[in-house]
Amino acid sequence: MRRTDWRRSSGGRRAQAVLALLVGWLMANSAGAEAPAPPPFYAIDNVRVVTGTGETLESATVLIADGLIEAVGTSVEIPGDAWVINGEGLTLYPGLIDGFSALGQKQEEESTQGAGRGESGAPPGGGPQIRGPEDRPETTPWVSAADSLSDDSRIGKWREAGFTAALSAPREGLFAGQAALISLGEVEPRERVIADGVAQRLNFRSAARRSFPGSLMGVLSYIKQTLSDADHYTEVRTRYEAAPLGRERPTYDRALAPLAEAVTAGRPFLMPADTAVEIDRVLALGTEYELNTVIYGGQGAYARADKLAAAGTPVLVNLDWPEAEKDRDPDADTPFRTLYHRRLAPTTPQVLAAAGVPFAFYAGGLSSPSKIFDKLRQAIDAGLDADDALSALTSD
């Protein structure tokens, strides 16, 4: 059994050990020898383990086999051939999860292609004019984040800060596409996918300016029409499959098929809402079309916590709390409702926790993990329990 005490080893002994390993590695490679096989087990012993579910284990052991955690507990038996790491005085936390992001995706996406009977919203450089909902603007629910993963420099920064996974979703379009749960491990993009097609993302802002849908009213009208079409698509196909004789076979529609399948399977529909009015709108839309609704944004949920709890609607909370503009005119008046929202937004997690609303965190527009933790401290200072904060970044 080999023991390594990271905490107590002196700097000189550590440097000698590293040098010896380096020389051994160079000699082995220069002679063409294979690298020594790693031990079959690693064990972190006598470590404090914070599980992320409210339970903390003192003087616990974590047993790792072939890169996977095999056992965690206070009475784990350590195999005789394990490499043992003394964790005395250290605390082990679960890997953190960024609950809603575009991590791992290409930074510059090509214009979304059309769906159904026509083209999507007109790209910035021109394109076909959208006449109405029959042209299916900005509707690509078949697009999967899992299919557009690439090298992303942000992943390394997130991983070094303790983030091991993220929910990555397509960004563009009204029906943007399917989110995927991805690993932030040091692997090739194709190896990152843990689960694909886990949710459908919607946006309520259109890229179109001079054509349909344009305004918020047009966007909401179009989204409702598309969801109604998906319901009708399901009904027609169900009737045909039950009794095909004498019926015309329904035409496949690649825009409606994934939406209909997501509704039937009860997959989450991620929809944006920050203010109380926006939350009311999303809840009404979800109820009308019997969607498994998950709100993202949610910074104004302090005003609708009871309603969210009654609806059983989870919230993905954007940690990028609103702040005063850096270059604003110092003589300009700031509306009271803006100041009010800016003050109460960081209290949202605590209010949701008290109301029993499931919630998780995501980085939003924050550019670094250090900023994520700064914003998280603001929520804790505003009343959020530290265990609830950890759960919102892990098990929740």
NUNUKOL-932014 format. One record per residue (C-alpha): x, y, z; residue in three letters. Coordinates in steps of 0.5 Angstrom, whole numbers, plus 2048, in hexadecimal, padded with zeros to 3 digits. Each point is the difference from the previous one (the first is absolute). Example, Ala and Ser with C-alpha at 12.3 -4.5 7.8 and 13.67 -1.06 7.14 Angstrom:
// NUNUKOL-932014
8197F7810ALA 8028077FESER 
END
This chain:
// NUNUKOL-932014
800800800MET 8038077FEARG 7FE806804ARG 8018077FETHR 7FF806805ASP 7FF8067FBTRP 7FF805806ARG 8067FE804ARG 8057FF7FBSER 806805800SER 8018047FAGLY 8077FD7FFGLY 7FE7F9801ARG 7FA8017FBARG 8058047FBALA 8057FA800GLN 7FA7FB7FFALA 7FE8047FAVAL 8078007FDLEU 8017F8801ALA 7F97FF7FDLEU 8028057FALEU 8077FC7FFVAL 7FD7F9800GLY 7FB8027FBTRP 8058037FCLEU 8047FA800MET 7FA7FB7FFALA 7FE8047FAASN 8078017FDSER 8017F8801ALA 7F97FF7FCGLY 7FD7FD806ALA 7F9800802GLU 7FE805806ALA 7FE7FC806PRO 7F97FE801ALA 7FC804805PRO 7FE7FD806PRO 7F97FD800PRO 7FD804806PHE 801807803TYR 7FD801807ALA 800807803ILE 7FF7FE807ASP 7FF804806ASN 7FC8067FCVAL 7FA804802ARG 7FB7FF7FAVAL 7FB8057FFVAL 7FB7FC7FCTHR 7FB8067FDGLY 7FA7FD803THR 801803807GLY 8047FB803GLU 807800802THR 8047FA801LEU 806801805GLU 8077FC7FFSER 7FD7FC7FAALA 8037FC7FBTHR 7FF8017F8VAL 8027FA7FCLEU 8018017F9ILE 8017FA7FBALA 8028017F8ASP 7FE808801GLY 7F97FF803LEU 7FE801807ILE 7FE7F9803GLU 7FF801807ALA 7FF806805VAL 7FF7FF807GLY 803800807THR 8017F8800SER 8037FF7F9VAL 8057FA800GLU 8068027FCILE 8037FB7FCPRO 8077FE801GLY 8038027F9ASP 7FC807801ALA 8058077FFTRP 7FD803807VAL 800808800ILE 800803807ASN 7FA805800GLY 801802807GLU 7FE807801GLY 7FD8017F9LEU 7F98007FDTHR 7FD7FD7FALEU 7FA8037FCTYR 7FC7FD7FBPRO 8018027F9GLY 7FC8077FELEU 7FB8007FAILE 7FF8067FCASP 7F98007FFGLY 7FE8037FAPHE 8068027FBSER 8038007F9ALA 8067FD802LEU 8047FB7FBGLY 7FC8037FAGLN 8038047FALYS 801807802GLN 7FE8027F9GLU 7FA7FD7FEGLU 7FD8007F9GLU 7F98037FESER 7FB7FB802THR 7FD7FC7FAGLN 7F88007FFGLY 7FB7FB802ALA 7FA7FD7FEGLY 7FD8047F9ARG 805805800GLY 806804802GLU 802803807SER 800807802GLY 8048047FBALA 807801802PRO 804806801PRO 8028007F9GLY 7FA7FF7FDGLY 7FC7FA7FEGLY 7F87FE7FFPRO 7FB805803GLN 7FC7FC805ILE 7F88017FEARG 7FD7FC806GLY 8017FA805PRO 7FF7FB7FAGLU 8078027FEASP 8037FE807ARG 804805802PRO 8067FF804GLU 7FE7F9802THR 8057FA800THR 7FE7FB806PRO 8047FB7FDTRP 806803801VAL 8047FD806SER 806803804ALA 8037F9800ALA 8018017F8ASP 803807801SER 8067FF805LEU 8078027FFSER 806802803ASP 7FE806805ASP 805804804SER 7FB801806ARG 8007F9802ILE 807800803GLY 7FE806804LYS 7FA7FD802TRP 8037F9802ARG 806803804GLU 7FA803804ALA 7FD7FA802GLY 7FB8007FAPHE 7FF7F97FETHR 7FA8007FBALA 7FB8057FDALA 7F98007FCLEU 8028037FASER 7FB8027FBALA 7FF8037F9PRO 800808800ARG 7FC8037FAGLU 7F97FF7FEGLY 7F9800803LEU 8007F9800PHE 8087FF801ALA 8017F9801GLY 8017FA805GLN 805801806ALA 8057FB802ALA 8037FE806LEU 8088007FFILE 8067FF804SER 805805801LEU 8067FB801GLY 8068007FCGLU 7FE7FC7FAVAL 7FE8017F8GLU 7FA8047FFPRO 7FC7F97FDARG 8027FD807GLU 7FC806804ARG 7F97FE7FFVAL 7FD7FD806ILE 7F98007FEALA 7FD8037FAASP 7F98037FEGLY 7FE801808VAL 7FC8077FEALA 7FE8047FBGLN 802808800ARG 7FB8057FFLEU 8028087FFASN 7FB805800PHE 8048057FCARG 8008007F8SER 8068027FCALA 7FB8027FAALA 7FF808800ARG 7FC8017F9ARG 7FC7FA800SER 7FC7FB804PHE 8007FF806PRO 804806802GLY 7FD803806SER 7FF7FC807LEU 7F87FF7FEMET 8027FD7F9GLY 8057FB804VAL 7FB7FE805LEU 7FB7FF7FBSER 8057FC7FBTYR 8027FC806ILE 7F97FE802LYS 7FE7FE7F9GLN 8067FC7FFTHR 7FE7FC807LEU 7F97FF7FDSER 8037FD7FAASP 8047FC804ALA 7FA7FD804ASP 7FC7FF7F9HIS 8067FD7FDTYR 8007FB806THR 7F87FF800GLU 8007FE7F8VAL 8067FB801ARG 7FD7FD806THR 7FA7FF7FCARG 8037FD7FATYR 8047FB804GLU 7FA7FE803ALA 7FC7FF7FAALA 8048017FAPRO 7FB7FC7FBLEU 7FD8067FBGLY 804805803ARG 8058057FDGLU 8077FF803ARG 802806804PRO 8068047FDTHR 806800804TYR 802807802ASP 807801803ARG 7FE806804ALA 7FA7FD803LEU 8027F9802ALA 805802805PRO 7FC805803LEU 7FA7FB800ALA 8057FA803GLU 802805806ALA 7F9802802VAL 7FE7F8800THR 8067FE804ALA 800806805GLY 8068037FEARG 802807803PRO 7FE8067FCPHE 805805802LEU 7FD807800MET 803807802PRO 7FD804805ALA 802805805ASP 7FB805802THR 7F97FE803ALA 7FC8027FAVAL 8057FB7FCGLU 8007FA805ILE 7F8801800ASP 8007FF7F8ARG 8057FA800VAL 7FB7FD805LEU 7FA8017FCALA 8037FE7FALEU 8037F9803GLY 7F97FF803THR 7FC8017FAGLU 8057FB7FCTYR 8017FB806GLU 8088017FFLEU 8057FE805ASN 802807801THR 807803803VAL 801807801ILE 8078037FETYR 802807802GLY 7FB800806GLY 804806804GLN 7F9803802GLY 7FD7FA802ALA 800803807TYR 7F98037FEALA 7FD7F97FEARG 8037FB804ALA 7F97FE803ASP 7FE7FF7F9LYS 8067FC7FELEU 7FF7FC806ALA 7F97FE7FEALA 8017FF7F9ALA 8067FB802GLY 8048047FBTHR 808800801PRO 8048067FEVAL 8078017FELEU 803806803VAL 8058047FCASN 805802805LEU 8028077FCASP 7FC804805TRP 7FE8077FDPRO 805806801GLU 8008077FFALA 8038027F9GLU 808801800LYS 7FF8067FBASP 7F9803802ARG 7FF807800ASP 801802808PRO 7FB8057FFASP 7FB7FC7FDALA 7FA7FD804ASP 7FF7F9802THR 7F97FD800PRO 7FE7FE807PHE 7FE7F97FDARG 8077FF7FDTHR 803802807LEU 7FB7FB804TYR 8017FA7FBHIS 808801800ARG 7FF800808ARG 7FC7FA800LEU 8027FB7FBALA 8067FD804PRO 7FB7FE805THR 7FC7FC7FBTHR 8047F9802PRO 7FE801807GLN 7F98027FFVAL 7FF7FA7FBLEU 8037FB805ALA 7FB803806ALA 7FB7FE7FBALA 8027F97FEGLY 8018027F9VAL 8057FC7FCPRO 8068047FEPHE 8078007FDALA 8058057FEPHE 8048027F9TYR 8058057FFALA 7FC8047FAGLY 8058057FEGLY 8057FF805LEU 8077FF7FDSER 8047FD805SER 7FE7FB806PRO 803805805SER 7FA8057FELYS 7FC7FA801ILE 8027FF807PHE 800807801ASP 7F88007FELYS 7FF7FA804LEU 803804806ARG 7FB8057FFGLN 7FA7FB800ALA 8037FD807ILE 800807803ASP 7F98017FEALA 7FE7FA804GLY 8017FA7FCLEU 8027FA804ASP 8077FE7FEALA 7FE7F97FFASP 7FA8027FCASP 8058047FCALA 8057F97FFLEU 7F97FC7FESER 7FF8057FBALA 8067FF7FCLEU 8007F9801THR 7FB7FB802SER 7FA8057FEASP 
END
